[in-house]
Amino acid sequence: METGKKEIIRKCQGCAKTADREDFIKITLNNGKLYINPTSKILGRSLYVCKNAQCIKNLIKKKRIAGALKFKNFEEIQTVEAELLKLV
C-alpha cells in the first residue's frame, strides 16, 4: 500500500550519487542571489551536494555551482563555497 508520500530523489553535483533530498545540502539561486537552503523554503534554481568534505571539494574544483545554476557572479560563488567548507 502506498502512503501517499512521494520519494524525492536528487543527485549530488560532487559525486553523482542519487539519494533522498534530506541527505544533501541544497544551494539555491533566487533573484540573482545564492543561498545555502537547508529547509528548502527558498524557491528557485537549485543544486544538491552530499554533506561531506570530498563532495564539496569536488563541487568547488569542477566549478559546478556556476555551471549547474548558470550563474556567473564568481565573488558570490566563492562566498557560498567558503560557507559550505565551514559546514563539514
Order of alpha helices (4+ residues) and beta strands (2+ residues): beta-beta-beta-beta-beta-alpha-alpha-alpha
